[in-house]
Amino acid sequence: MHRRPGLSARLKLTLSYAGFLAVAGALLLAVVWGFLLRYVPDTSQGLLGISPNRYVLLQLFAPAAAVAMVFLLVFGLVGGWILAGQMLAPLTQITDAARLAGNGSLSHRIRMKGRQDEFHELSDAFDSMLEQLESHVAEQQRFAANASHELRTPLAISRTLLDVARQDPTRARGELIERLHSANMRAINLTEALLLLSRSDRGNLTRERVDLSLIAEEAAETLLPLAEQRRTTLDLTGGAAPTSGSAELLLRMVTNLIQNAIVHNLPTDGTVTVHTEALGGTSVLRVENNGRRLAPELIPTLTEPFQRGTERVSTDQHAGVGLGLAIVHSIVRAHQGTLDLAPSPNGGLLVTVRLPRTP
């Protein structure tokens, strides 16, 4: 933004210090002068015929007062300039760091030394902001690279299949169409998941009163055929868990959690337990399965996009596109909630979602 040039903050502070010192000096001199004039007569005679009077006092005091005022003004300007420079030095460091950040250097940190004051608080807040921005940008870059890689795969498969069909017109079209349909569906599902993830990251939600227990029932009813196919028992327990947020996004969150629990459950005779309850000021949703045992160090990686533990996503038809828990994490964060992942004692994963409760 273009602005007209003006006085610097240092010069303004200097003039303020000098002006304040000059006014204070003038008031002091005025008070002294007033008291002197009050007790000194206009004319009087002493023992030697000479005594102080107002005229003599005026002739002697006025030049000294003028010299004192000039000295105070110069002293205020010089001292104010030095003091203002020392006080504004931390602000200069913060400004330089802001310029570096504006030019794309997010790794720079101020790390201001000295005792805590307002400038140090601002510096620490700025360093914290830069750290979050750097982490967010790195995460976005990694996500974009993974997304482009995952999108390239179904598109490359589609192109290969079309090239084969063009070169061999006698090839069976049924198999070709089925493989093209599968590749296109994966690309569509991935694109929809990316759009949903972007929407939840923005946090511009249309909030309404919802009950996590009702949403869990709806999601379980939708996924019941998949659970029956996998010979998995869906067990819903608990009671009402009212909260406020986007019903559509919360339904997707619960659906992703239950589907993830079914897909990664035991091959047969597995159980997925969905529990909802209201505890104090929070509404709680727990989803637990009894799948294979998970190492504790793998738990933090489960919310990474396109990752499943330390492995890439598989091509199983029910495995999704590798964004299930990443979308869950983003939706929970958009609703000012918390997401906790922990290995279940009997194998599998225990997922706990806590959202602010609506009275």
VMD Tcl script that draws the C-alpha trace (Angstrom):
set ca {
  {0.00 0.00 0.00}
  {1.34 3.40 -1.02}
  {1.40 6.00 1.76}
  {2.72 9.53 1.93}
  {6.04 9.79 3.78}
  {5.77 10.84 7.41}
  {7.79 11.14 10.59}
  {9.37 7.98 11.94}
  {8.22 6.53 15.26}
  {11.65 7.25 16.72}
  {11.45 10.93 15.77}
  {7.90 11.20 17.12}
  {8.97 9.69 20.43}
  {12.00 12.01 20.56}
  {9.87 15.11 20.01}
  {7.40 13.86 22.59}
  {10.14 13.34 25.20}
  {11.72 16.72 24.49}
  {8.36 18.49 24.49}
  {7.31 16.89 27.75}
  {10.67 17.78 29.37}
  {10.45 21.38 28.14}
  {6.88 21.81 29.42}
  {7.83 20.30 32.79}
  {10.84 22.65 33.01}
  {8.75 25.67 32.10}
  {6.18 24.81 34.77}
  {8.92 24.36 37.35}
  {10.46 27.71 36.48}
  {7.04 29.36 36.56}
  {6.37 27.98 40.05}
  {9.80 29.15 41.29}
  {9.31 32.54 39.72}
  {5.88 32.86 41.27}
  {7.14 32.09 44.77}
  {10.09 34.48 44.39}
  {7.91 37.35 43.26}
  {5.48 36.71 46.11}
  {8.06 37.32 48.85}
  {10.24 39.95 47.15}
  {9.03 43.60 47.40}
  {8.93 45.96 44.47}
  {11.46 48.42 46.00}
  {13.14 48.47 49.35}
  {16.27 49.78 51.07}
  {18.65 47.68 53.09}
  {21.38 48.67 55.54}
  {23.71 49.61 52.71}
  {21.01 51.13 50.58}
  {20.86 48.08 48.28}
  {18.52 45.09 48.70}
  {16.87 42.51 46.37}
  {13.79 43.67 44.57}
  {11.66 42.39 41.72}
  {13.48 44.41 39.10}
  {16.92 43.11 40.09}
  {15.58 39.57 40.40}
  {14.06 39.77 36.94}
  {17.33 40.95 35.42}
  {19.27 38.11 37.04}
  {16.75 35.25 36.87}
  {15.39 35.63 33.35}
  {18.68 34.92 31.45}
  {19.45 31.95 33.70}
  {15.93 30.59 33.15}
  {16.32 30.96 29.36}
  {19.64 29.09 29.41}
  {18.08 26.33 31.53}
  {15.17 25.98 29.10}
  {17.52 25.68 26.11}
  {19.57 23.09 27.97}
  {16.45 21.08 28.85}
  {15.28 21.18 25.24}
  {18.63 19.98 23.85}
  {18.95 17.38 26.60}
  {15.42 16.14 25.87}
  {16.09 15.83 22.14}
  {19.39 13.96 22.51}
  {18.23 11.79 25.39}
  {14.89 11.10 23.75}
  {16.58 10.07 20.50}
  {18.83 7.61 22.33}
  {16.07 6.21 24.53}
  {13.65 5.87 21.62}
  {16.29 4.00 19.61}
  {16.85 1.55 22.45}
  {13.14 1.03 23.02}
  {12.36 0.52 19.32}
  {15.29 -1.81 18.61}
  {13.14 -4.94 19.28}
  {10.50 -3.60 16.90}
  {13.17 -3.32 14.20}
  {14.03 -7.01 14.71}
  {10.37 -7.96 14.37}
  {10.01 -5.83 11.23}
  {13.06 -7.47 9.62}
  {11.66 -10.92 10.44}
  {8.29 -9.94 8.93}
  {10.01 -8.83 5.72}
  {11.88 -12.14 5.51}
  {8.64 -14.03 6.05}
  {6.95 -11.93 3.37}
  {9.71 -12.94 0.96}
  {9.07 -16.63 1.68}
  {11.65 -17.34 4.39}
  {9.50 -18.97 7.09}
  {12.42 -20.70 8.81}
  {13.75 -17.46 10.35}
  {13.08 -16.94 14.07}
  {13.60 -13.79 16.14}
  {14.31 -15.49 19.49}
  {14.58 -12.14 21.27}
  {16.77 -12.16 24.38}
  {16.26 -10.29 27.62}
  {13.52 -10.00 30.19}
  {9.85 -10.40 29.39}
  {7.95 -7.31 28.23}
  {5.43 -6.35 25.55}
  {7.98 -6.55 22.73}
  {9.15 -9.99 23.89}
  {5.55 -11.18 23.99}
  {5.05 -9.91 20.45}
  {8.30 -11.57 19.36}
  {7.33 -14.91 20.90}
  {3.88 -14.74 19.30}
  {5.46 -13.93 15.93}
  {7.89 -16.86 16.24}
  {5.00 -19.17 17.11}
  {3.05 -17.92 14.10}
  {6.02 -18.50 11.80}
  {6.44 -22.02 13.17}
  {2.79 -22.84 12.52}
  {2.92 -21.31 9.05}
  {6.06 -23.25 8.17}
  {4.49 -26.49 9.39}
  {1.25 -25.77 7.52}
  {3.04 -24.92 4.27}
  {5.20 -28.04 4.52}
  {2.10 -30.13 5.16}
  {0.30 -28.58 2.20}
  {3.26 -29.16 -0.09}
  {3.54 -32.77 1.01}
  {-0.20 -33.23 0.61}
  {-0.20 -31.68 -2.87}
  {2.65 -33.97 -3.95}
  {0.86 -37.03 -2.62}
  {-2.45 -35.98 -4.17}
  {-0.89 -35.43 -7.58}
  {0.78 -38.84 -7.33}
  {-2.45 -40.58 -6.37}
  {-4.42 -38.84 -9.12}
  {-1.78 -39.70 -11.69}
  {-2.22 -43.44 -11.09}
  {-5.88 -43.87 -12.15}
  {-5.42 -41.41 -15.01}
  {-2.38 -43.32 -16.26}
  {-4.33 -46.60 -16.03}
  {-7.20 -45.09 -18.02}
  {-4.83 -43.83 -20.70}
  {-3.12 -47.23 -20.96}
  {-6.44 -49.04 -21.28}
  {-7.60 -46.64 -23.99}
  {-4.33 -47.07 -25.88}
  {-4.73 -50.85 -25.73}
  {-8.33 -50.63 -26.96}
  {-7.31 -48.37 -29.83}
  {-4.47 -50.67 -30.90}
  {-6.48 -53.91 -30.49}
  {-10.12 -53.36 -31.49}
  {-10.84 -57.10 -31.10}
  {-10.09 -57.06 -27.35}
  {-13.01 -57.93 -25.07}
  {-14.79 -54.70 -24.26}
  {-16.48 -55.93 -21.08}
  {-13.22 -56.26 -19.15}
  {-11.94 -52.97 -20.58}
  {-15.07 -51.08 -19.56}
  {-14.98 -52.58 -16.07}
  {-11.34 -51.60 -15.51}
  {-11.97 -48.11 -16.90}
  {-14.95 -47.74 -14.59}
  {-12.88 -48.80 -11.60}
  {-10.05 -46.38 -12.46}
  {-12.45 -43.50 -13.04}
  {-14.33 -44.19 -9.81}
  {-11.08 -44.09 -7.88}
  {-10.18 -40.74 -9.46}
  {-13.67 -39.36 -8.71}
  {-13.60 -40.58 -5.11}
  {-10.17 -39.09 -4.60}
  {-11.25 -35.73 -6.05}
  {-14.36 -35.65 -3.86}
  {-12.27 -36.51 -0.80}
  {-9.81 -33.72 -1.61}
  {-12.66 -31.23 -1.99}
  {-14.17 -32.35 1.30}
  {-10.82 -32.06 3.03}
  {-10.34 -28.56 1.64}
  {-13.82 -27.54 2.77}
  {-13.30 -28.79 6.31}
  {-9.89 -27.11 6.49}
  {-11.44 -23.72 5.67}
  {-13.68 -23.99 8.72}
  {-16.57 -21.95 7.22}
  {-19.27 -24.23 8.60}
  {-23.02 -23.79 8.67}
  {-23.68 -24.81 12.26}
  {-26.79 -26.50 13.57}
  {-27.68 -28.61 16.58}
  {-26.89 -32.29 15.96}
  {-26.78 -35.46 18.04}
  {-23.79 -37.74 17.53}
  {-25.84 -40.78 18.61}
  {-28.35 -40.22 15.78}
  {-25.55 -39.62 13.30}
  {-23.86 -42.85 14.45}
  {-27.11 -44.77 13.89}
  {-27.45 -43.35 10.38}
  {-23.83 -44.16 9.50}
  {-24.12 -47.69 10.93}
  {-27.29 -48.33 8.93}
  {-25.54 -47.21 5.74}
  {-22.51 -49.43 6.40}
  {-24.45 -52.47 7.59}
  {-24.18 -54.29 4.22}
  {-20.38 -53.85 4.26}
  {-20.25 -55.13 7.85}
  {-22.34 -58.19 6.93}
  {-20.11 -58.83 3.92}
  {-17.06 -58.71 6.21}
  {-18.83 -60.78 8.89}
  {-18.42 -57.92 11.33}
  {-20.84 -57.09 14.15}
  {-21.78 -53.44 14.63}
  {-22.52 -52.64 18.28}
  {-23.97 -49.20 19.10}
  {-24.02 -48.20 22.77}
  {-24.40 -45.11 24.91}
  {-26.82 -42.22 24.76}
  {-27.38 -38.75 23.41}
  {-24.33 -36.61 22.63}
  {-25.53 -33.18 21.48}
  {-23.14 -30.81 19.75}
  {-23.17 -28.01 17.21}
  {-21.73 -28.13 13.71}
  {-22.22 -29.25 10.14}
  {-24.43 -32.33 10.07}
  {-23.05 -33.31 6.65}
  {-19.41 -33.14 7.74}
  {-20.07 -34.88 11.06}
  {-21.89 -37.67 9.24}
  {-18.89 -38.08 6.94}
  {-16.60 -38.12 9.99}
  {-18.56 -40.89 11.73}
  {-18.97 -42.83 8.47}
  {-15.24 -42.73 7.80}
  {-14.46 -43.93 11.34}
  {-16.91 -46.85 11.20}
  {-15.88 -47.83 7.66}
  {-12.21 -47.68 8.63}
  {-12.94 -49.87 11.68}
  {-14.81 -52.43 9.54}
  {-12.22 -52.61 6.77}
  {-9.30 -52.99 9.17}
  {-11.04 -55.42 11.50}
  {-10.48 -59.15 11.81}
  {-11.18 -61.05 8.56}
  {-14.18 -62.81 10.17}
  {-16.19 -62.59 13.40}
  {-14.94 -59.08 14.13}
  {-16.72 -56.47 16.24}
  {-16.94 -52.70 15.85}
  {-18.21 -50.86 18.91}
  {-19.60 -47.33 18.52}
  {-20.26 -45.51 21.78}
  {-21.67 -42.00 22.31}
  {-22.13 -40.08 25.53}
  {-22.10 -36.59 27.03}
  {-19.42 -35.95 29.64}
  {-19.45 -32.56 31.31}
  {-19.01 -29.93 28.64}
  {-18.07 -32.36 25.85}
  {-19.86 -34.87 23.64}
  {-17.83 -38.02 23.12}
  {-17.80 -40.54 20.26}
  {-15.73 -43.73 20.57}
  {-15.16 -46.21 17.75}
  {-13.24 -49.39 18.53}
  {-12.49 -52.52 16.54}
  {-10.57 -55.71 17.25}
  {-8.18 -55.85 14.33}
  {-4.48 -56.58 14.30}
  {-2.24 -55.12 16.97}
  {-0.72 -51.75 16.17}
  {2.66 -50.50 17.33}
  {2.35 -47.29 19.40}
  {4.85 -45.45 17.17}
  {2.57 -45.99 14.14}
  {-0.46 -44.30 15.72}
  {0.59 -40.67 14.94}
  {1.01 -41.53 11.23}
  {-2.55 -42.78 10.78}
  {-3.96 -39.29 10.19}
  {-1.36 -38.55 7.50}
  {-2.92 -38.31 4.01}
  {-2.35 -41.36 1.77}
  {-0.65 -43.26 4.57}
  {-1.74 -46.32 6.49}
  {0.82 -46.73 9.22}
  {4.16 -46.85 7.45}
  {2.68 -48.28 4.23}
  {1.12 -46.70 1.19}
  {-2.60 -47.13 0.64}
  {-3.70 -50.42 -0.86}
  {-5.90 -51.00 -3.89}
  {-8.63 -52.85 -1.99}
  {-12.04 -51.82 -3.25}
  {-13.17 -50.84 0.25}
  {-9.90 -49.30 1.38}
  {-10.84 -45.84 0.16}
  {-8.31 -43.36 -1.15}
  {-6.12 -42.99 1.94}
  {-7.82 -39.83 3.23}
  {-10.30 -41.30 5.72}
  {-8.62 -40.41 9.00}
  {-7.08 -37.27 7.50}
  {-10.61 -36.05 6.72}
  {-11.77 -37.06 10.21}
  {-8.91 -35.11 11.77}
  {-9.70 -32.04 9.68}
  {-13.43 -32.16 10.49}
  {-12.78 -32.54 14.21}
  {-10.35 -29.63 14.13}
  {-12.89 -27.47 12.26}
  {-15.42 -28.16 15.05}
  {-12.93 -27.15 17.78}
  {-12.72 -30.73 19.00}
  {-9.98 -33.24 19.73}
  {-9.14 -36.58 18.11}
  {-7.32 -39.26 20.10}
  {-6.01 -42.49 18.56}
  {-4.81 -45.33 20.76}
  {-4.08 -49.02 20.20}
  {-6.83 -51.17 21.67}
  {-5.64 -53.53 24.42}
  {-7.06 -56.57 22.58}
  {-5.79 -55.47 19.17}
  {-7.21 -52.93 16.79}
  {-7.68 -49.19 17.18}
  {-9.62 -47.06 19.65}
  {-10.64 -43.68 18.25}
  {-12.07 -41.03 20.59}
  {-13.62 -37.82 19.31}
  {-14.49 -35.04 21.76}
  {-16.58 -32.09 20.58}
  {-17.99 -29.11 22.53}
  {-21.36 -30.03 23.99}
  {-24.48 -28.04 23.17}
  {-26.75 -27.51 26.18}
}
mol new
graphics top color blue
foreach p $ca { graphics top sphere $p radius 0.5 }
foreach p [lrange $ca 0 end-1] q [lrange $ca 1 end] { graphics top cylinder $p $q radius 0.2 }
display resetview
